[in-house]
């Protein structure tokens, strides 16, 4: 049986309904054509749909798989296609509903693990590494973006000897921004003399015995913990951004602060 142009997509009555049921536009067009035409070969379908042969067979196979079209392959006759009863559309939807229900149950069982995966990645610390004097400057300057006071471990004498320009610039910038800082350093004749030049309004200093040297500078501020360290002649800087890591180091600093000594005249 031939399919006439009056049955083409342009005159389709049910394309929107068929597509809402789960068919794509080509499948809806083919199925409606077959409903109106009865058993039909591939050539009339190509003529009326405008599809290429490969695409037409692809969509026909999909309709066969969905239980909406039957493929008639009779000996000695060209292959034809026949639309199955429209009630199969309801059966197709029922299968989809069942599949969605099962998928929802499986997703419900998997959600705890998926949430754990998401939380693990989303709470992964942000870590930045820097090298050289320029990198150390970037780490120090980042602490000057702090909206909270800076907590710091530092061997002030070593910093003044090894990073004099960096330290001078840092101190000047922090003073101009009026960022408060509490600093724990190593007790020494140098710091007892040098602390007199500190900005007392924005800086508090306490000291630990010289038997506890610091090999790195540490800044604790705004959910970040940063380090500047010289090792084997190489300068390395690092910034770790993570709220719980920050809170832990803040707690440890405050605990140490209670045991550290104020500098007395």
C-alpha positions as CSV (number, residue, x, y, z in Angstrom):
1,X,0.0,0.0,0.0
2,X,1.3,3.4,-0.9
3,X,1.5,6.3,1.6
4,X,0.2,9.6,0.1
5,X,1.5,13.0,0.9
6,X,-1.7,13.8,2.8
7,X,-0.3,11.6,5.6
8,X,3.0,13.5,5.9
9,X,4.2,15.3,9.0
10,X,2.5,18.6,8.0
11,X,-0.9,17.0,8.3
12,X,-0.1,14.9,11.3
13,X,-2.9,15.0,13.9
14,X,-1.2,13.2,16.7
15,X,2.5,14.1,16.5
16,X,2.5,16.1,19.7
17,X,0.6,13.4,21.7
18,X,2.9,10.7,20.4
19,X,6.0,12.7,21.2
20,X,4.7,13.4,24.7
21,X,4.2,9.6,25.1
22,X,8.0,9.2,24.5
23,X,8.5,8.9,20.7
24,X,10.8,11.3,18.9
25,X,9.5,13.3,16.0
26,X,10.6,10.8,13.3
27,X,9.1,7.9,15.2
28,X,5.8,9.7,15.8
29,X,5.6,10.5,12.1
30,X,6.4,6.9,11.0
31,X,4.0,5.3,13.5
32,X,1.1,7.6,12.5
33,X,1.8,6.9,8.8
34,X,1.8,3.2,9.4
35,X,-1.4,3.4,11.4
36,X,-3.1,5.0,8.4
37,X,-1.4,3.0,5.7
38,X,-1.2,-0.6,7.0
39,X,1.7,-2.9,6.0
40,X,4.2,-0.7,4.1
41,X,7.6,-1.1,2.5
42,X,10.6,1.1,3.0
43,X,10.3,3.1,-0.2
44,X,6.9,4.7,0.5
45,X,8.1,5.6,4.0
46,X,11.2,7.3,2.6
47,X,9.1,9.2,0.1
48,X,6.6,10.5,2.6
49,X,8.9,11.2,5.5
50,X,11.9,12.6,3.6
51,X,14.2,10.5,5.8
52,X,17.3,8.8,4.4
53,X,17.2,5.0,4.3
54,X,19.7,4.5,7.1
55,X,17.8,6.9,9.4
56,X,14.4,5.4,8.5
57,X,15.6,1.9,9.4
58,X,17.1,3.2,12.7
59,X,13.8,4.7,13.8
60,X,11.8,1.7,12.6
61,X,14.1,-0.6,14.6
62,X,13.5,1.6,17.6
63,X,9.7,1.4,17.1
64,X,10.0,-2.4,16.8
65,X,12.0,-2.5,20.1
66,X,9.3,-0.4,21.8
67,X,6.6,-2.9,20.7
68,X,4.8,-0.4,18.4
69,X,5.8,-1.8,15.0
70,X,6.0,-5.3,13.6
71,X,8.6,-6.1,10.9
72,X,7.0,-8.4,8.3
73,X,9.7,-10.5,6.6
74,X,7.8,-13.0,4.4
75,X,9.5,-15.3,2.0
76,X,9.6,-14.0,-1.5
77,X,8.2,-10.6,-0.6
78,X,9.9,-7.2,0.2
79,X,10.2,-6.4,3.9
80,X,7.2,-4.4,5.2
81,X,6.3,-2.8,8.4
82,X,3.0,-2.8,10.3
83,X,1.9,-0.6,13.1
84,X,0.8,-2.5,16.2
85,X,-2.4,-1.7,18.2
86,X,-2.2,1.8,19.8
87,X,-2.9,0.2,23.2
88,X,0.8,-0.8,23.0
89,X,1.5,2.9,23.7
90,X,0.0,2.5,27.1
91,X,2.0,-0.7,27.7
92,X,5.2,1.2,26.6
93,X,4.4,4.0,29.1
94,X,3.7,1.4,31.9
95,X,7.1,-0.1,31.3
96,X,8.7,3.3,31.4
97,X,6.9,4.1,34.7
98,X,8.1,0.8,36.1
99,X,11.6,1.5,35.0
100,X,11.5,5.0,36.5
101,X,10.1,3.6,39.8
102,X,13.0,1.1,39.9
103,X,15.5,3.7,39.0
104,X,14.1,6.0,41.8
105,X,14.5,3.1,44.3
106,X,18.0,2.3,43.2
107,X,18.9,6.0,43.3
108,X,17.5,6.2,46.8
109,X,19.8,3.4,47.9
110,X,22.8,5.0,46.1
111,X,22.3,8.6,47.3
112,X,24.2,8.3,50.6
113,X,27.3,7.1,48.7
114,X,26.8,9.7,46.0
115,X,26.4,12.4,48.7
116,X,29.6,11.2,50.4
117,X,31.5,11.4,47.1
118,X,30.2,14.9,46.5
119,X,31.1,16.1,50.0
120,X,34.5,14.6,49.8
121,X,35.3,16.5,46.6
122,X,33.6,19.7,47.6
123,X,35.3,19.8,50.9
124,X,38.7,19.0,49.5
125,X,41.3,21.6,50.7
126,X,42.4,24.2,48.2
127,X,46.2,24.1,48.0
128,X,48.5,26.4,46.2
129,X,52.3,26.0,45.9
130,X,54.9,28.7,45.2
131,X,58.6,28.7,44.8
132,X,61.3,31.3,45.2
133,X,61.4,34.7,46.8
134,X,58.6,36.0,44.5
135,X,56.4,33.0,45.6
136,X,57.2,33.8,49.3
137,X,56.0,37.3,48.7
138,X,52.7,36.1,47.2
139,X,52.1,34.0,50.2
140,X,52.8,36.8,52.6
141,X,50.7,39.3,50.6
142,X,47.8,36.9,50.6
143,X,47.6,37.1,54.4
144,X,47.1,40.9,54.0
145,X,43.7,40.2,52.4
146,X,42.6,38.9,55.8
147,X,39.4,40.3,57.2
148,X,40.3,38.8,60.6
149,X,43.4,39.1,62.8
150,X,46.5,37.1,61.6
151,X,48.0,34.5,63.8
152,X,51.6,33.8,63.1
153,X,54.5,31.6,64.1
154,X,57.8,33.1,63.1
155,X,61.5,33.2,63.9
156,X,61.6,37.0,63.7
157,X,65.4,37.2,63.8
158,X,65.8,34.7,60.9
159,X,63.2,36.5,58.8
160,X,64.9,39.9,59.3
161,X,68.2,38.4,58.2
162,X,67.1,36.2,55.3
163,X,64.1,38.2,54.0
164,X,64.8,41.8,55.0
165,X,63.1,43.5,52.0
166,X,60.1,41.2,52.0
167,X,59.6,41.7,55.8
168,X,60.0,45.5,55.5
169,X,57.4,45.7,52.8
170,X,55.0,43.3,54.6
171,X,55.2,45.2,57.9
172,X,54.6,48.5,56.1
173,X,51.5,47.2,54.2
174,X,50.0,45.5,57.2
175,X,50.4,48.8,59.2
176,X,48.7,50.8,56.5
177,X,45.8,48.4,56.4
178,X,45.6,48.2,60.2
179,X,45.4,44.4,60.2
180,X,45.9,43.1,63.7
181,X,48.4,40.3,64.3
182,X,49.3,38.0,67.1
183,X,52.8,36.6,66.7
184,X,54.6,33.8,68.6
185,X,58.3,33.9,68.0
186,X,61.6,32.7,69.6
187,X,62.9,34.4,72.6
188,X,66.3,36.1,71.9
189,X,68.2,39.3,72.6
190,X,67.3,40.4,69.0
191,X,63.5,40.1,69.5
192,X,63.7,41.8,72.9
193,X,65.4,44.8,71.3
194,X,63.5,44.7,68.0
195,X,60.0,44.4,69.5
196,X,60.2,48.0,70.6
197,X,59.8,49.1,67.0
198,X,56.6,47.1,66.4
199,X,53.3,48.8,65.9
200,X,51.9,48.1,69.4
201,X,48.3,49.0,68.4
202,X,48.1,46.2,65.8
203,X,50.7,43.7,67.0
204,X,51.0,41.5,70.0
205,X,54.1,39.3,70.6
206,X,54.8,36.4,72.8
207,X,57.9,34.2,72.9
208,X,58.9,30.6,73.4
209,X,62.2,29.4,74.7
210,X,65.0,29.2,72.1
211,X,65.1,25.5,72.4
212,X,61.9,25.4,70.2
213,X,63.1,26.9,66.9
214,X,60.8,27.5,64.0
215,X,61.9,26.4,60.6
216,X,59.0,27.9,58.7
217,X,56.8,31.0,58.9
218,X,53.1,30.2,59.4
219,X,50.1,32.5,58.9
220,X,46.6,31.5,60.2
221,X,43.8,33.7,58.9
222,X,40.4,33.7,57.1
223,X,40.0,29.9,56.8
224,X,43.6,29.6,55.5
225,X,46.9,28.3,56.8
226,X,50.0,29.4,54.8
227,X,53.7,28.6,55.1
228,X,57.0,30.1,53.9
229,X,60.0,27.9,54.3
230,X,63.7,27.8,53.2
231,X,65.1,24.3,52.8
232,X,68.4,23.3,51.2
233,X,68.7,26.8,49.7
234,X,65.2,26.6,48.2
235,X,62.3,28.9,49.2
236,X,58.9,27.2,49.2
237,X,55.5,28.8,49.9
238,X,52.1,27.1,50.3
239,X,48.6,28.2,51.1
240,X,46.0,25.7,52.3
241,X,42.4,26.9,52.4
242,X,40.0,24.7,54.4
243,X,37.8,25.7,57.4
244,X,38.5,22.7,59.6
245,X,42.2,22.8,59.1
246,X,42.1,26.5,59.8
247,X,40.0,26.0,63.0
248,X,42.4,23.2,64.2
249,X,45.5,25.5,63.8
250,X,43.7,28.4,65.3
251,X,42.9,26.3,68.4
252,X,46.5,25.1,68.6
253,X,47.9,28.6,68.3
254,X,45.6,29.9,71.0
255,X,46.6,27.0,73.3
256,X,50.3,27.8,72.7
257,X,49.6,31.5,73.1
258,X,48.5,30.8,76.7
259,X,51.8,29.2,77.6
260,X,54.0,31.7,75.6
261,X,55.5,34.5,77.6
262,X,55.1,38.3,77.1
263,X,58.2,40.2,76.6
264,X,59.1,42.2,79.7
265,X,61.6,45.0,80.0
